[in-house]
Amino acid sequence: MYLQTCCCIIKSDVEKFFRTDDAENFEDFQKRGLNWQMKVMNHTEEQQTENKTSLSNGAKRNRIFIYIAIAGVIAAVITAAFTGYYLHQERAEEKKQEELLKAEKAKKQKEKKAKTTEAAEQKLERVRSQAEEQGVPQSVIELLDKNAETVDFVADYEKKKDKPYADTIEEDLSNGEIPELLQWDERWGYAPYGTGIVATSGCGPTCMAMVAAGLNQDASITPAKVAAYGTEHGYVDEENNTYWRFMDEAGANWNLNSVGGMLSEEQVSAELAQGHPVICSMGPGDFTQIGHFIVLTGYENGTVTVNDPFSIKNTNTAWTFANIKDQIKAMWTFSKK
């Protein structure tokens, strides 16, 4: 009974130890374990003395073996406690190191992002200064203020402005899709439109090129060619703005039907579901400060996909129709004849 009580107390101490991280408790547990081991050994000797006269030699040996086994169990428990404590300490240290590494990684990423942003701003100012020194038209330099994505176009103006314009939109045309084209693409952005160039004021012709090329699946319809058609037929005013009648009439040149008129959200959804893209004239808001043309190409659960000829970012953004409908000043729905 005495030995059972000892084992129960030791078991309780071990369980208590594994529920605490306190090093002082561990040292106290270690001392108590050694004390209990000594008590058990002393008790074993006392029992051996008391029973010398009443037990046979064989029985004495058996009892000694039992006591030794109990002492071994106690020693094993103490050893396990030592091992558990040091393993716990190792895990705590590993966790601490992991947290330090994560913090260091986050810091480096933040610094890298800051450097990248700074480099982009420096490039923008360098290109601006260079363009001013070269006498690049102010309307081209102003592209930098409207959209930083145009920085390479502005930087290459002097070098590429007189080169031949692309004769096709090439891989931009996907089967059955309305292609995503940019008016400041270097393949046609330097092409003339009115008294300016496609990059600075050719959003209308670029939208028409997207619609005409997509519905006809004809890669030869480029923004430069559509801009030339618009200039030739008087669809651009003295400030290089595209007249709305261009959207009403010009599509026929590429075998397209054009139906003008404002559409409800339900009508937009229905037209786009039939594969009929919608060109919108936008007022001040998310897409422009003055005026701009964009193409609606898809609708799902209140969200429209937009091809913005001036902005990659806007094209890659999912737009809630309810949030942009008040910015729409006119709409034209296109289909193939």
Order of alpha helices (4+ residues) and beta strands (2+ residues): alpha-alpha-alpha-alpha-alpha-alpha-alpha-beta-beta-alpha-alpha-alpha-alpha-beta-alpha-beta-beta-beta-alpha-beta-alpha-beta
